[in-house]
Amino acid sequence: MRIDKFLNAVNITKRRAVAEDMLEHKVVFINGNAVKKAKEVKVGDIIEIRYLEKSDKFNVLEIPTTKSTPKSKMDEYIKKL
């Protein structure tokens, strides 16, 4: 699954347009490398989002098969580090 779709599907971002904007401004990293929106996410990847004053890291546990997932199921797909 592409990183822009993944961020939206697992509720890290509210809209895919927000995810695309974050990727365009190079604040999203996978395994330490800045990525473009077409980058494929794999199980075991570490996604880091660097905000101005902090950063959030997530470990990818599973790739969702649907376009969106309920927030209650978020823990099945990602683990916040």
Secondary structure, 3 states (H helix, E strand, C coil): CEHHHHHHHCCCCCCHHHHHHHHHCCCEEECCEECCCCCECCCCCEEEEECCCCEEEEEECCCCCCCCCCHHHHHHHEEEC
